[in-house]
Amino acid sequence: MKRKGMTLVELLIVISVIAVLSGLLFPVFISICERARITYCVNNLKQVGAALHMYAQDHDGFVPPYTNALDSAYLLPNSNSPELFEAAYRPYTKDKQIWYCPLDPYAGMDTPDLPEGPQPPTWRASYWNLYNHKATSYGITDVVADIAFAPLHINNIPNRAQIRLIWDQRQNRRSPTNMIKDLEKQLCPYAIDFTHYPYLPHWETICDGIELYFDGSVKVINR
């Protein structure tokens, strides 16, 4: 007797089951990828911190006056040049990959060359379109090249409240002390790694970012 194939109802049931399983497993897969990214980038940033200290030791305690921030209104001339950034750290890093997050789709790319596509949420857009990804995926603080702080000695790091005050003065605003959060009173981090679009929706549930401080410590900032 010839066996009949699947009926339309059976086929729809199978498709529905697959769709439900995919919906359940996809966030788990993204979570695993993001946790692996956190481990990888924590290790990267620790090596970046070591390179930062080696540079400072060779330059009387001063840190490299280079950033990958694109806003040059208050930066030293050429301080956001990827070539100068790479040249400063070349003697202290053997593996160039420590400067890139494995989930950054724009790693190694100049911002003007970023492919067209859906824009990330505006509250994270500053990381996506205000940092050049050619030299590094990580957001290097512009404080190191800011005319208000540079040249910056590794033992004289401004805290976030000081940076906030400078920003408010430039914007002709007054910043009441009760509006400065406790987090902003901490020392300014040297490098920050946020998530990389399009992984944002699931990354939000895991952590707010990874921060490298000038003392070489690395912290995962959780919600």
C-alpha positions in Angstrom: 0.0 0.0 0.0 1.4 3.4 -1.0 2.1 5.7 1.9 0.6 9.1 1.9 2.6 12.2 2.4 2.1 14.8 5.1 -1.2 16.6 5.0 -1.3 20.4 4.9 -2.3 20.5 8.6 0.6 18.3 9.7 3.0 20.4 7.7 1.7 23.6 9.3 2.1 22.0 12.7 5.7 21.1 12.0 6.5 24.6 10.8 4.8 26.1 13.9 6.9 23.9 16.2 10.1 24.8 14.3 9.2 28.5 14.6 8.5 28.3 18.3 11.8 26.4 19.0 13.7 29.0 16.9 12.2 31.8 18.9 13.2 30.1 22.1 16.7 29.2 21.1 17.8 32.3 19.2 18.0 34.5 22.3 20.0 31.8 24.1 22.4 31.6 21.1 22.8 35.4 21.1 23.3 35.3 24.9 26.1 32.8 24.5 27.7 34.8 21.8 27.6 38.0 23.9 29.0 36.3 27.0 31.8 34.9 24.8 32.3 38.5 23.5 32.5 39.8 27.0 35.2 37.3 28.0 37.2 38.0 24.8 37.0 41.8 25.1 37.9 41.8 28.8 41.1 40.0 27.9 41.6 42.4 25.0 41.2 45.5 27.2 43.6 44.1 29.8 46.2 43.8 27.1 45.4 47.4 26.0 45.8 48.5 29.6 49.2 46.9 29.7 50.2 48.6 26.5 49.0 51.9 27.9 51.2 51.6 30.9 54.3 50.6 28.9 53.8 53.7 26.7 53.4 55.9 29.8 56.6 54.4 31.3 58.5 55.4 28.1 57.0 58.9 28.0 57.5 60.2 31.5 54.1 59.0 32.6 52.1 60.7 29.9 49.5 58.7 28.0 49.1 58.7 24.1 47.2 61.9 23.1 45.1 60.0 20.6 41.5 59.0 20.4 39.1 57.5 17.9 36.4 60.0 18.7 35.4 61.9 15.6 34.3 65.2 17.3 37.4 67.4 16.8 36.0 70.7 18.2 38.0 70.5 21.4 40.7 68.0 20.5 44.4 68.5 19.7 45.2 68.7 16.0 45.4 65.3 14.4 44.7 63.6 17.7 41.9 61.4 16.1 44.1 60.1 13.3 44.0 56.2 13.2 47.5 56.2 11.7 49.0 58.1 14.6 47.0 56.0 17.1 48.4 52.8 15.6 51.9 54.2 15.4 51.9 55.1 19.1 50.9 51.6 20.2 52.8 49.5 17.6 55.9 48.9 19.8 53.8 47.7 22.7 51.3 45.3 21.0 52.2 42.2 19.1 48.7 41.2 18.1 46.6 43.9 16.3 43.4 41.9 17.0 43.4 43.0 20.6 42.0 46.3 19.4 38.9 44.8 17.8 35.8 43.3 19.2 34.9 40.0 17.4 31.2 41.1 17.1 32.0 44.5 15.6 30.9 44.4 11.9 32.8 47.7 11.2 36.1 46.7 12.7 39.0 48.2 10.8 36.7 50.6 8.9 36.7 54.4 8.7 33.3 55.8 9.7 32.6 57.4 6.3 33.0 53.9 4.8 30.4 52.2 7.1 27.9 50.3 5.0 24.4 51.7 4.6 21.7 50.0 6.6 19.3 50.4 9.5 20.4 52.9 12.1 21.0 51.8 15.7 18.8 53.2 18.5 19.6 56.8 19.1 20.7 56.2 22.7 23.5 54.1 21.5 24.2 55.9 18.2 27.1 57.8 19.7 29.2 54.7 19.9 28.2 53.7 16.3 28.8 56.9 14.4 31.0 59.1 16.6 33.9 56.7 16.8 36.3 55.7 14.1 36.5 51.9 13.9 39.7 51.8 11.8 42.3 51.6 14.6 40.1 50.0 17.2 36.5 48.9 18.0 36.7 50.3 21.5 35.7 53.8 22.3 38.9 55.6 23.4 38.1 58.5 25.7 38.6 61.9 24.0 39.8 63.3 27.4 43.4 62.2 26.5 43.3 64.6 23.6 41.0 67.3 25.0 42.6 70.7 25.2 41.3 71.1 28.7 43.2 68.0 30.0 45.9 67.1 27.5 48.8 66.3 27.9 47.4 63.8 30.4 49.6 62.2 33.0 48.6 58.6 34.0 48.6 59.6 37.7 46.4 62.7 37.2 43.2 61.3 35.7 40.1 63.5 35.9 36.9 62.1 37.2 33.6 62.1 35.4 32.3 65.0 37.4 35.2 67.2 36.2 34.6 66.1 32.6 30.9 66.8 33.0 31.6 70.3 34.4 33.9 71.1 31.4 31.2 69.9 29.0 28.6 72.0 30.8 30.7 75.1 30.6 31.2 74.6 26.9 27.5 74.2 26.4 26.9 77.3 28.6 25.0 75.3 31.1 25.2 75.0 34.8 25.5 71.6 36.4 24.0 71.3 39.9 26.1 69.0 42.1 22.9 67.0 42.9 22.5 66.1 39.3 25.9 64.5 39.0 25.4 60.8 39.6 27.7 58.7 41.7 28.9 56.9 38.6 30.1 60.2 37.2 32.3 60.8 40.2 34.4 57.8 39.3 37.6 58.1 37.4 37.2 58.5 33.7 37.7 55.1 31.9 40.3 55.0 29.1 38.4 52.6 26.8 34.8 51.4 26.6 33.3 48.5 24.7 29.6 48.6 24.1 27.7 46.1 22.0 27.7 46.2 18.3 24.6 46.7 16.3 22.7 44.4 15.3 23.3 42.5 18.5 21.9 45.3 20.7 18.3 44.0 21.6 19.6 40.9 23.3 22.8 42.4 24.7 20.8 44.9 26.7 19.8 42.1 29.1 23.4 41.1 29.8 25.5 44.1 30.6 25.9 47.8 29.9 29.5 47.6 28.7 33.1 46.9 29.5 35.4 49.6 30.8 39.1 49.8 31.0 40.5 52.2 33.6 43.8 54.0 33.6 45.1 51.8 36.4 44.7 48.8 34.1 41.6 47.3 35.7 38.7 46.2 33.6 35.1 46.2 34.8 32.0 44.7 33.3 29.2 47.3 34.0 26.0 45.4 34.7 22.5 46.8 34.8 
